[in-house]
Amino acid sequence: MRVLLHGCNGRMGRVFTKAAGEATDLQVVCGVDVSVPAHKTDYPVYTSLEDVTEAVDVLVDFSHHSCLDSILAFGLRTKTPLVICTTGFSQAQKQSMAVSSKDVAILNSANMSLGVNLLLSLVKQAASLLHPDFDIEILEKHHNQKIDAPSGTAMMIADAMNSVLEGEMEYVHDRHSRTDKRQKNEIGIHAVRGGAIVGEHTVIFAGQGEIVEVSHTALSRDVFAYGAVSAARFMAGKTSGLFSMKDVIEG
């Protein structure tokens, strides 16, 4: 399988290159990145998708949400399946992916980890059983270089729980500007940025006499790269549709 790696010179791009190098059925044949690499790669690197001449079976993206339009345009023009691992998309951008997926296969996930996607199932079950008697809070921690807050994974967790609570929940980010009491329909979302924390997410269900916590800790960025490799395998040959890591796991 021939992979175009978009965002190849970034931190996750380098980790994906390493993970792909360990696979026998997958090869990164070219990359795209706006930054000049500080390291050598075994494949050509372009500054624009328009410069790519290699035939590829799938595009894997670890870049920035501002690049979405060019990625979608490439996928639609070349009919190349897209594995979009970037976070921070607006609702309008998510809608663009949904519309484009009618003509090209797209997998988008804010987190490629198997463990996180298992956590999503667990918190949905907990929310449906415990709300409204338990208050729900999300605490996420990441390294000091992460530019978006809250994390895409935190929002994915909140959306998963809200989907089983009839969409009635309000997302409250921190509480420094609030002086009123907490409402039952709130999901509090809090971000910590510091050091080299790869990624930690904890969902707190706080009741009157007990607390239930569901947590996931990523010890290495390798877990995201291996998940993206699995997603690339899953997407190869698909022509249309909008997919998630849930489809990869169940498939």
Secondary structure as the mmCIF struct_conf table of DSSP 4:
data_model
#
loop_
_struct_conf.conf_type_id
_struct_conf.id
_struct_conf.beg_label_comp_id
_struct_conf.beg_label_asym_id
_struct_conf.beg_label_seq_id
_struct_conf.end_label_comp_id
_struct_conf.end_label_asym_id
_struct_conf.end_label_seq_id
STRN STRN1 ARG A 2 HIS A 6
TURN_TY1_P TURN_TY1_P1 GLY A 7 ASN A 9
BEND BEND1 GLY A 10 GLY A 10
HELX_RH_AL_P HELX_RH_AL_P1 ARG A 11 GLY A 21
TURN_TY1_P TURN_TY1_P2 GLU A 22 GLU A 22
BEND BEND2 THR A 24 ASP A 25
STRN STRN2 GLN A 27 VAL A 32
BEND BEND3 VAL A 34 SER A 35
HELX_LH_PP_P HELX_LH_PP_P1 VAL A 36 PRO A 37
BEND BEND4 ALA A 38 HIS A 39
BEND BEND5 ASP A 42 TYR A 43
STRN STRN3 VAL A 45 TYR A 46
BEND BEND6 THR A 47 SER A 48
HELX_RH_3T_P HELX_RH_3T_P1 LEU A 49 ASP A 51
BEND BEND7 GLU A 54 GLU A 54
BEND BEND8 ASP A 57 ASP A 57
STRN STRN4 VAL A 58 ASP A 61
BEND BEND9 SER A 63 SER A 63
HELX_RH_3T_P HELX_RH_3T_P2 HIS A 65 CYS A 67
HELX_RH_AL_P HELX_RH_AL_P2 LEU A 68 THR A 78
TURN_TY1_P TURN_TY1_P3 LYS A 79 LYS A 79
STRN STRN5 LEU A 82 ILE A 84
HELX_RH_AL_P HELX_RH_AL_P3 GLN A 91 SER A 100
TURN_TY1_P TURN_TY1_P4 SER A 101 ASP A 103
BEND BEND10 VAL A 104 VAL A 104
STRN STRN6 ALA A 105 ASN A 108
BEND BEND11 ALA A 110 ALA A 110
HELX_RH_AL_P HELX_RH_AL_P4 LEU A 114 LEU A 130
TURN_TY1_P TURN_TY1_P5 HIS A 131 ASP A 133
BEND BEND12 PHE A 134 PHE A 134
STRN STRN7 ASP A 135 HIS A 142
TURN_TY1_P TURN_TY1_P6 ASN A 144 GLN A 145
BEND BEND13 ASP A 148 PRO A 150
HELX_RH_AL_P HELX_RH_AL_P5 GLY A 152 VAL A 164
TURN_TY1_P TURN_TY1_P7 LEU A 165 GLY A 167
HELX_LH_PP_P HELX_LH_PP_P2 MET A 169 MET A 169
STRN STRN8 GLU A 170 HIS A 173
BEND BEND14 ARG A 175 ARG A 175
TURN_TY1_P TURN_TY1_P8 HIS A 176 SER A 177
BEND BEND15 ASP A 180 ASP A 180
HELX_LH_PP_P HELX_LH_PP_P3 LYS A 181 GLN A 183
TURN_TY1_P TURN_TY1_P9 LYS A 184 ASN A 185
STRN STRN9 GLU A 186 ARG A 193
TURN_TY1_P TURN_TY1_P10 GLY A 195 ALA A 196
STRN STRN10 GLY A 199 ALA A 206
BEND BEND16 GLN A 208 GLY A 209
STRN STRN11 ILE A 211 ALA A 218
BEND BEND17 LEU A 219 LEU A 219
TURN_TY1_P TURN_TY1_P11 ARG A 221 ARG A 221
HELX_RH_AL_P HELX_RH_AL_P6 ASP A 222 MET A 235
TURN_TY1_P TURN_TY1_P12 ALA A 236 GLY A 237
BEND BEND18 SER A 240 SER A 240
STRN STRN12 GLY A 241 PHE A 243
HELX_RH_AL_P HELX_RH_AL_P7 MET A 245 GLU A 250
#
